[in-house]
Amino acid sequence: MHYDVFNGDADGIIALLQLRKAEPKRSTLVTGVKRDIKLLDKVCARHDVSGVTVLDVSMEKNIDPLYTLIDRDVPVFYCDHHRAGEVPQADNFTALIDLDPHTCTSLLINKHLGGQFAVWAVVGAYGDNMFASADALAEQVGISSEKREFLKELGTLINYNGYGATLGDLHIEPAELFVQLMQYSSPFDLLEDKASPYYTLKEGYAEDLLQVDALTASYDSDVAKVFELPCEPWARRISGVFGNSLANQSPDKAHAVLTLNEKGQDYTVSVRAPLNNRTGADEICAAFPTGGGRKAAAGINQLPISTKAEFIHKLESFYS
């Protein structure tokens, strides 16, 4: 059995969608909420693995099970743009890794496929907050500004759907959302179909946004801004897209969104580097035990409340 392993956000889903439209393959889908990135352990536990495709999850966080699969002589194709660490060299291993802060996995797969499904790649790039790169590709393939706005909204909604502590927080489980999206030849077909996941996510997003309007920053300086969200499903769902929105509104500032976890002892953290200086988010988050990500956007799964001041100091000092 072939296994398709992918991040449950827009970039991971749309990267796999492009690949499977170009190269149809019967496979078992392995994914989860956006922050569930240690996915290869789930594959290593299986004994029916004939091949693995891994998209948009950090190699650094999956290196041990990756080596296990390589040692078992399982062919692995790996495409990503997060912190990679050591990249294995083996005859049964193919890696497309690019840490450029202006690219994402959907764009890497688009290049790999020679632009066969470039309109879908634009959706993935918009969803990963790569607006400039998405605009450039949209311009290249002749998508009008009006149509771009829909693709941007769709990418944002798919990305929004990936955020949550558990699958129960999400409107549509990522594996199911991938299956639903695969039924559409073009992203624009979702707009025409009133029963499409676009409308389900649009409604949920609008409801969650109403909660955001009442938020004020808990920390605000010339270089960084921090928001704290309560332990609520809406807060977990909106946290990542809210961080992206803040980054787009104030491109010279770094932003962090801290969402209180269930036991009230720590936060889930989303960090966005300034759009005009897309670097450092991964370094800041990796300084904490459960942190990681990429240069422009990163996160911490469990930041103890007692270390909040230390985190804010690192955020502030890095960009000062």
ROVEX-278412 format. One record per residue: residue in one letter; z, x, y of N, C-alpha, C in turn. Coordinates in steps of 0.02 Angstrom, whole numbers, padded with zeros to 5 digits, always signed. Each point is the difference from the previous one (the first is absolute). Layout:
REM residues N
AZXYZXYZXY
...
***
This chain:
REM residues 320
M+00000+00042-00060+00000-00042+00060+00000+00044+00062
H-00043-00018+00048+00000+00035+00065+00052-00033+00045
Y+00033+00041+00042+00050-00025+00046-00021+00015+00071
D-00001-00052+00042-00012+00007+00071+00067-00004+00036
V+00020+00055+00030+00065+00006+00033-00013+00004+00075
F+00030-00045+00039-00016-00002+00072+00058-00028+00040
N+00003+00023+00063+00050-00025+00046-00014-00074+00014
G+00052-00039+00010-00007-00072+00011-00016-00020+00071
D-00019+00050+00042-00018-00017+00069-00075-00007+00007
A-00024-00010+00061-00071-00011+00011-00042+00059-00022
D+00022+00060+00015-00039+00059-00016-00008+00009-00076
G+00054-00009-00036-00003+00007-00073-00043-00054-00032
I+00010-00062+00021-00037-00056-00029-00075+00006+00015
I-00017+00015+00063-00070+00002+00019-00035+00063-00028
A+00037+00053-00009-00029+00059-00032-00021-00017-00071
L+00045-00033-00038-00017-00018-00068-00055-00053-00002
L+00001-00047+00046-00052-00051+00002-00069+00032+00006
Q-00007+00047+00045-00065+00034+00007-00020+00035-00065
L+00048+00035-00029-00014+00039-00060-00021-00044-00058
R+00034-00057-00008-00015-00044-00057-00062-00043+00012
K-00017-00011+00063-00065-00033+00012-00057+00047-00016
A+00010+00064+00013-00052+00050-00015+00000+00020-00073
E+00059+00004-00030+00008+00023-00069+00045-00050-00038
P-00026-00057-00019+00041-00050-00036+00031+00031-00063
K+00063-00017-00010+00035+00028-00057+00057-00046-00020
R+00006-00015-00063+00058-00038-00024+00061+00046+00003
S+00052-00023+00034+00057+00044+00009+00065-00041+00007
T+00055+00035-00008+00066-00028+00014+00020+00021+00070
L+00021-00047+00042+00018+00013+00069+00074+00019+00004
V+00014+00056+00034+00069+00022+00010+00011+00009+00075
T+00041-00042+00029+00013+00003+00071+00068-00031+00014
G+00014-00015+00063+00065-00029+00018+00003-00010+00075
V+00060-00008+00027+00007-00004+00072-00021+00068+00029
K-00013+00002+00064-00028+00060+00031+00042+00062-00014
R+00066-00007+00001+00043+00058-00008+00012+00019-00073
D-00026-00038-00045+00005+00018-00071-00056+00049-00016
I+00013+00064+00009-00053+00050-00007+00008+00044-00062
K+00057-00001-00033+00008+00040-00061-00027-00041-00059
L-00066-00007+00001-00033-00047-00046-00023+00032-00065
L-00011+00065-00001-00028+00032-00060+00050+00002-00057
D+00065-00005+00014+00049-00003-00054-00013-00060-00045
K-00023-00055+00031-00014-00061-00038-00059+00011-00048
V-00047+00042+00019-00058+00014-00042+00019+00048-00056
C+00040+00050+00017+00020+00049-00051+00039-00031-00057
A+00032-00056+00013+00040-00033-00052-00045-00035-00051
R-00064-00006+00015-00047-00035-00045-00035+00050-00046
H-00019-00023-00059-00033+00044-00049-00073-00018-00011
D-00025-00046+00042-00070-00022-00008-00044+00024+00057
V+00021+00053+00035-00034+00022+00061-00062+00042-00016
S-00058-00026+00019-00062+00038-00011-00026+00031+00064
G+00023-00024+00057-00020+00027+00065+00040-00032+00055
V+00006+00035+00056+00041-00024+00056-00036+00013+00066
T+00000-00050+00043-00022+00007+00069+00060-00011+00045
V+00013+00046+00047+00058-00006+00044-00024+00001+00072
L+00020-00051+00038-00024-00008+00068+00057-00013+00049
D+00004+00040+00052+00044-00012+00057+00074+00002-00017
V+00019+00043-00046+00071+00014-00012+00009+00076-00001
S+00056+00022+00028+00013+00071+00009+00000+00039-00066
M-00040+00051-00004+00000+00043-00059+00066+00037-00006
E+00028+00019+00057+00064+00035+00001+00055-00040-00034
K-00002-00066+00008+00051-00043-00029-00014-00018-00073
N-00059+00019-00025-00020-00018-00069-00021+00061-00040
I+00019+00059+00022-00026+00061-00030+00021+00009-00072
D+00062-00016-00018+00022+00010-00069-00038-00044-00050
P-00003-00065+00011-00040-00042-00046-00074+00017+00002
L-00025+00024+00058-00070+00020+00004-00013+00058-00048
Y+00043+00050+00001-00008+00056-00046+00007-00022-00073
T+00043-00049-00013+00007-00026-00068-00066-00029-00024
L-00033-00040+00043-00064-00030-00018-00054+00054-00011
I-00001+00049+00045-00049+00054-00007+00012+00038-00066
D+00063+00013-00015+00016+00036-00063-00018-00041-00061
R+00000-00066+00007-00020-00043-00056-00076-00007-00003
D-00035+00036+00042-00073+00001+00003-00029-00067+00020
V+00037-00036+00043-00024-00063+00028-00041+00015+00063
P-00062-00023+00005-00039+00010+00061+00032-00038+00059
V+00010+00034+00055+00031-00030+00059-00044+00012+00062
F-00013-00054+00037-00034+00004+00065+00051-00019+00053
Y+00011+00043+00049+00054-00010+00049-00029+00005+00070
C+00009-00051+00041-00023+00000+00069+00056-00023+00046
D+00015+00041+00051+00057-00017+00043-00002+00040+00065
H+00043-00021+00048+00005+00036+00064+00072+00012+00020
H+00048-00009-00046+00070+00015+00013+00017+00072-00018
R+00062+00019+00014+00024+00067-00019-00014+00011-00074
A-00034+00054-00015-00023+00011-00069+00042+00051-00037
G+00028+00050+00036+00034+00054-00036-00050+00040-00040
E+00020+00021-00058-00044+00039-00044-00052-00045-00032
V-00063+00020+00004-00055-00038-00030-00020+00034-00066
P+00009-00034-00056-00017+00031-00065-00074+00019-00005
Q-00012+00050-00041-00068+00021-00015-00011-00008-00076
A-00044-00045-00019-00012-00012-00072-00069-00031-00009
D-00030+00010-00057-00066-00027-00014-00001-00076-00003
N+00056-00030-00018+00004-00073-00005+00029-00033+00062
F+00002+00038+00056+00031-00026+00061-00048+00008+00059
T-00013-00055+00035-00042+00000+00060+00042-00025+00059
A+00002+00038+00054+00041-00018+00057-00042-00002+00064
L+00006-00056+00037-00028-00005+00067+00060-00009+00047
I+00024+00054+00028+00060+00000+00042-00019+00025+00069
D+00016-00040+00051-00014+00019+00069+00058-00024+00043
L+00036+00047+00030+00059-00016+00040-00015-00009+00074
D-00063-00001+00018-00019-00012+00069+00031-00065+00024
P+00037+00001+00056+00034-00061+00023-00047-00056+00023
H-00065+00015+00003-00047-00051+00022-00039-00031-00058
T+00021+00014-00061-00034-00030-00057+00051-00037-00044
C-00026-00037-00048+00043-00036-00047-00038-00005-00066
T+00033-00026-00051-00031-00001-00067-00063-00044-00001
S+00001-00055+00035-00059-00043+00002-00060+00036+00029
L+00011+00041+00051-00055+00038+00030-00022+00056-00046
L+00046+00030-00036-00018+00053-00048-00042-00028-00057
I+00019-00060-00024-00039-00032-00053-00068-00022+00026
N-00002-00023+00062-00064-00018+00030-00048+00059+00001
K+00026+00058+00019-00041+00061+00000-00021+00019-00070
H+00048-00006-00048-00013+00017-00070-00057-00044-00028
L-00003-00062+00022-00050-00048-00025-00063-00002+00042
G-00004+00043+00050-00060+00001+00042-00008-00061+00043
G+00056-00032+00018-00002-00058+00046-00025-00064-00031
Q+00005-00008-00066-00025-00060-00033+00036-00063+00024
F+00064+00006+00015+00039-00059+00020+00037+00016+00065
A-00037+00025+00048+00029+00025+00062+00037-00055+00040
V-00025-00061-00004+00034-00054+00038+00070-00011-00027
W+00008+00005-00066+00067-00005-00029+00042+00060+00021
A-00030+00059+00003+00036+00060+00021+00027-00008+00071
V-00037-00033+00042+00024-00014+00069+00063-00042-00002
V+00003-00049-00045+00060-00042-00008+00060+00044-00019
G-00010+00044-00049+00054+00044-00022+00025+00046+00055
A-00047+00027+00039+00018+00045+00054+00038-00036+00055
Y-00023-00060+00019+00037-00039+00049+00070-00016-00027
G+00005-00017-00063+00065-00017-00029+00047+00059+00001
D-00026+00060-00005+00042+00060+00000+00010+00026+00071
N-00016-00040+00050+00009+00015+00071-00043+00059+00022
M-00056+00010-00033-00049+00051+00020-00053-00033+00044
F+00020-00027+00057-00045-00041+00039-00061+00039+00025
A+00011+00061+00024-00056+00040+00026-00050+00017-00055
S+00026+00019-00058-00043+00016-00057-00036-00062-00025
A+00036-00056-00002-00031-00063-00021-00055-00021+00048
D+00013+00007+00066-00050-00017+00050-00062+00043-00008
A+00011+00065-00014-00056+00046-00006-00044-00019-00060
L+00031-00017-00056-00039-00021-00058-00034-00067+00012
A+00035-00046+00033-00030-00065+00016-00061+00009+00044
E+00005+00044+00049-00056+00015+00044-00059+00029-00040
Q+00017+00044-00046-00051+00034-00041-00040-00050-00042
V+00034-00051-00026-00035-00048-00045-00022-00063+00037
G+00009-00001+00067-00027-00054+00040+00038-00065+00000
I+00067+00003-00003+00041-00060+00002+00016-00016+00073
S-00012-00062+00020+00011-00020+00069+00074+00001+00018
S+00015+00003+00064+00070+00002+00022+00038-00063-00020
E-00034-00057+00001+00032-00063-00020+00019+00002-00074
K-00045+00024-00042+00014+00004-00071+00054+00052-00015
R+00002+00052+00040+00052+00052-00009+00069-00029+00008
E+00007-00047+00047+00066-00030+00011+00024-00036-00062
F-00045-00033-00035+00020-00033-00062+00019+00051-00053
L-00039+00053-00007+00015+00051-00049+00067+00034+00015
K+00015+00009+00064+00064+00029+00020+00057-00047-00019
E-00009-00064+00013+00051-00049-00018+00010-00003-00076
L-00054+00000-00037+00005-00003-00073+00036+00062-00027
G-00018+00058+00025+00033+00061-00022+00074-00001+00015
T+00017-00024+00060+00070-00005+00020+00038-00047-00046
L-00030-00057-00018+00033-00049-00042+00011+00027-00071
I-00050+00034-00027+00007+00029-00067+00055+00052+00000
N+00003+00040+00053+00051+00052+00006+00069-00032+00007
Y+00005-00050+00042+00063-00038+00010+00027-00026-00066
N-00044-00023-00043+00021-00029-00064+00034+00050-00046
G-00011+00066+00011+00028+00049-00045+00072+00018+00012
Y+00027-00021+00057+00068+00021+00018+00052-00049-00027
G+00051+00029-00031+00055-00040-00027+00042+00043-00046
A+00061-00021-00011+00044+00038-00046-00019-00012-00072
T-00024-00061-00015-00021-00018-00067-00064-00041+00005
L-00032-00010-00057-00060-00042+00000+00014-00071+00023
G+00062-00022-00009+00019-00067+00022-00003-00010+00075
D+00003+00055+00038-00005-00004+00073-00071-00013+00023
L-00049+00015-00043-00070-00002+00021-00030-00070-00009
H-00049-00015+00040-00035-00064-00007-00044+00000-00063
I-00033+00056-00014-00043+00006-00058+00013+00069-00031
E+00012+00003-00065+00011+00065-00031-00063+00042+00007
P+00007+00065+00014-00059+00042+00014-00053+00000-00055
A+00021+00001-00064-00049-00002-00054-00040-00065+00002
E+00034-00055+00013-00034-00065+00005-00045-00003+00062
L+00023+00029+00055-00041+00001+00061-00064+00040-00012
F+00006+00056-00035-00060+00039-00018-00049-00043-00041
V+00026-00034-00050-00043-00042-00043-00034-00054+00042
Q+00037-00031+00046-00029-00052+00042-00054+00028+00046
L+00012+00057+00030-00047+00030+00047-00064+00022-00036
M+00006+00021-00062-00058+00022-00038-00051-00056-00009
Q+00020-00062+00008-00045-00057-00009-00049-00008+00058
Y+00013+00036+00055-00041-00008+00060-00047+00059+00008
S-00063-00014+00011-00049+00053+00010+00010+00035+00066
S+00017-00038+00050+00009+00027+00068+00067-00023+00028
P+00032+00041+00042+00062-00024+00032-00010-00064+00039
F-00059-00008+00028-00013-00059+00042-00001-00065-00041
D-00008+00006-00066+00002-00059-00042+00070-00031-00002
L+00051+00040+00013+00068-00027+00001+00010-00048+00058
L-00035+00013+00055+00005-00042+00059-00031-00068-00014
E-00052-00001-00040-00036-00062-00015+00037-00043-00051
D+00039+00032-00043+00036-00035-00054+00071-00017+00023
K+00012-00063+00014+00066-00022+00026+00056+00009-00051
A-00018+00012-00064+00050+00011-00052+00011+00074-00013
S-00028+00043+00041+00004+00072-00012+00069+00027+00019
P+00018+00059-00026+00065+00029+00017+00007+00016+00074
Y-00055+00006+00035+00003+00012+00072+00041-00053+00035
Y-00011-00063-00017+00035-00055+00033+00074-00004-00022
T+00014+00017-00062+00069+00001-00023+00040+00053+00038
L-00028+00059+00007+00034+00055+00034+00004-00012+00076
K-00051-00030+00027-00002-00014+00072+00058-00047+00019
E+00011-00050-00041+00054-00048+00014+00068+00034-00005
G+00011+00040-00052+00064+00033-00008+00013+00050+00055
Y-00051+00036+00020+00006+00050+00053+00019-00032+00066
A-00031-00056+00015+00014-00035+00063+00073-00023+00003
E+00026-00023-00057+00070-00022-00002+00047+00058+00010
D-00014+00058-00032+00043+00058+00007-00002+00029+00070
L-00058-00003+00032-00006+00027+00068+00044-00036+00050
L+00014-00063-00014+00044-00038+00045+00069+00032+00004
Q+00022+00030-00055+00066+00032-00002-00001+00065+00042
V-00056+00034+00001-00005+00064+00035+00007-00008+00075
D-00021-00056+00027+00001-00011+00072+00070+00007+00030
A+00052-00011-00041+00068+00003+00025+00031+00070-00005
L-00036+00048-00027+00028+00067-00011-00002+00043+00063
T+00052+00041+00007+00002+00050+00053+00017+00067-00031
A-00022+00054+00031+00011+00067-00027+00074+00019+00002
S+00023+00033-00053+00069+00026-00001+00004+00070+00030
Y-00059+00033+00005-00003+00066+00031-00068+00006+00033
D-00001+00025+00061-00064+00005+00036+00004+00059+00049
S-00046+00047-00008-00004+00057+00045-00073+00011+00020
D-00013+00054+00034-00068+00015+00021-00044+00018-00059
V+00030+00023-00056-00041+00024-00056+00007-00041-00064
A+00053-00041-00005+00011-00037-00063+00033-00067+00013
K-00016-00047-00046+00028-00067+00005+00018-00023-00070
V+00061-00030-00006+00025-00020-00066+00021-00074+00002
F-00021-00037-00051+00021-00069-00009+00039-00007-00065
E+00049-00043+00000+00039-00015-00060-00009-00073-00019
L-00018-00011-00063-00014-00068-00025+00053-00020-00051
P+00014-00064-00005+00052-00024-00046-00024+00001-00073
C+00046-00011-00045-00016-00004-00071-00025-00070-00017
E-00064-00011+00016-00033-00064-00011-00069+00012-00028
P-00026-00045-00043-00067+00009-00027-00054+00008+00054
W+00005-00040+00054-00050+00005+00054+00001+00070+00031
A+00059+00029+00007+00006+00066+00030-00031+00054-00045
R+00012-00006-00065-00029+00048-00047-00077-00006-00001
R-00024-00061+00006-00073-00010-00001-00033+00026+00063
I+00032-00009+00057-00033+00015+00064+00010+00073+00022
S+00045+00037-00032+00022+00065+00026-00057+00050+00011
G-00044+00007-00050-00053+00050+00006-00052-00018+00051
V-00023-00062-00001-00051-00022+00048+00029-00002+00070
F+00064-00016+00007+00034+00002+00064+00000+00071+00027
G+00013+00049-00044-00002+00070+00021-00069+00020+00024
N-00051-00022-00036-00069+00014+00021-00015-00030+00068
S+00023-00061+00010-00012-00034+00064+00033+00037+00058
L+00062+00022-00012+00035+00038+00052-00038+00065+00017
A-00025+00033-00052-00036+00063+00010-00063-00012+00042
N-00034-00055-00013-00061-00015+00038+00014-00020+00072
Q+00058-00031+00011+00019-00020+00068+00020+00059+00043
S+00033+00050-00030+00025+00058+00037-00021+00064-00037
P-00063+00021+00008-00028+00054-00041+00030+00069+00013
D+00039+00008+00052+00031+00065+00014+00071+00005-00028
K+00025-00054-00028+00069-00001-00027+00000-00001-00076
A+00053+00030-00028+00015-00009-00071+00041-00063-00008
H-00008-00033-00059+00037-00063-00012+00031+00000-00069
A+00056-00032-00005+00033-00009-00065+00027-00071-00004
V-00010-00030-00059+00027-00067-00014+00048+00007-00058
L+00063-00015+00012+00054+00005-00050+00018-00070-00023
T-00010-00013-00064+00016-00066-00028+00060+00006-00046
L+00052-00038+00013+00061+00004-00038-00011-00022-00072
N+00024+00040-00048-00007-00016-00070+00054-00047-00024
E-00007-00025-00061+00040-00056-00025+00075+00011+00003
K+00024+00059-00019+00072+00012-00002+00030+00017+00068
G-00043+00004+00051+00025+00013+00067+00024+00070+00012
Q-00019+00047-00045+00024+00069+00006-00054+00048+00023
D-00063-00021-00003-00054+00045+00020-00060-00041+00024
Y-00050+00038+00025-00060-00030+00028-00062+00023-00039
T-00051-00043+00000-00068+00022-00015-00033+00016+00067
V-00032+00058+00004-00026+00024+00064-00075+00008-00002
S-00034-00025+00052-00071+00012+00011-00008+00041+00063
V-00034+00057-00004-00010+00044+00058-00074+00004+00016
R-00016-00005+00064-00068+00009+00023-00001+00056+00052
A-00038+00053-00013-00010+00052+00050-00039-00029+00059
P+00005+00031+00058-00041-00024+00056-00074+00002-00018
L-00036-00052+00018-00072-00002-00016-00037+00058+00032
N+00025+00024+00056-00032+00056+00034+00024+00068-00025
N+00044-00001-00050+00025+00062-00031+00019-00016-00072
R-00051-00014-00041+00011-00027-00068+00024+00054-00048
T+00060+00022+00009+00028+00051-00044+00076-00006-00001
G+00031+00026-00053+00072+00006-00003+00039-00055-00034
A-00030-00059-00009+00038-00055-00030+00023+00019-00070
D-00043+00033-00039+00018+00020-00068+00056+00052+00000
E-00003+00047+00048+00052+00052+00003+00068-00031+00017
I+00001-00045+00047+00063-00032+00020+00030-00038-00059
C-00041-00040-00034+00025-00041-00055+00018+00042-00061
A-00039+00053-00014+00013+00042-00058+00066+00038+00007
A+00028+00003+00060+00064+00033+00010+00058-00040-00029
F-00015-00062-00020+00051-00044-00031-00019-00012-00073
P+00050-00007-00045-00013-00001-00072-00053-00048-00025
T-00005-00059+00029-00048-00050-00026-00059-00009+00047
G-00014+00052+00041-00054-00005+00049-00064+00034-00022
G-00055-00021+00030-00066+00030-00012-00054-00040+00035
G-00063+00021-00010-00055-00036+00031-00055+00046+00022
R-00030-00015+00057-00054+00042+00026+00015+00016+00073
K-00043+00042+00029+00014+00026+00067+00007-00055+00053
A-00041-00051-00004-00001-00051+00052+00051-00056-00013
A+00015-00013-00064+00045-00055-00017+00038+00018-00063
A+00065-00012+00001+00041+00018-00058+00060-00047-00002
G+00044+00012-00048+00057-00045-00007+00056+00031-00041
I+00057-00034+00002+00059+00019-00039+00023-00064-00035
N+00009+00004-00065+00019-00060-00038+00073-00019+00011
Q+00043+00051+00005+00071-00014+00008+00031+00050+00048
L+00007-00020+00062+00033+00042+00051+00071-00027+00011
P+00051+00037-00022+00069-00024+00010+00014-00014+00073
I+00037-00053+00014+00017-00017+00069+00035+00059+00034
S+00038+00038-00038+00037+00057+00028-00045+00055+00025
T-00064+00001-00021-00046+00052+00022-00052-00026+00050
K+00010-00061+00025-00047-00028+00048-00006+00043+00062
A+00056+00023+00027-00001+00041+00060-00038+00066-00012
E+00010+00029-00059-00035+00062-00018-00076-00013-00003
F-00019-00056-00029-00071-00017-00005-00030-00008+00070
I+00033-00037+00043-00027-00011+00068-00005+00065+00037
H+00049+00045-00010-00002+00065+00033-00061+00040-00025
K-00015-00002-00064-00058+00036-00027-00065-00030+00029
L-00003-00066+00004-00058-00033+00027-00011+00020+00073
E+00053-00002+00038-00003+00016+00071-00018+00073+00011
S+00035+00045-00035-00010+00071+00011-00069+00024-00023
F-00027-00030-00053-00065+00023-00025-00055-00011+00052
Y+00003-00055+00036-00053-00017+00047+00017+00016+00073
S+00058+00029+00012+00019+00018+00069-00039+00061+00024
***
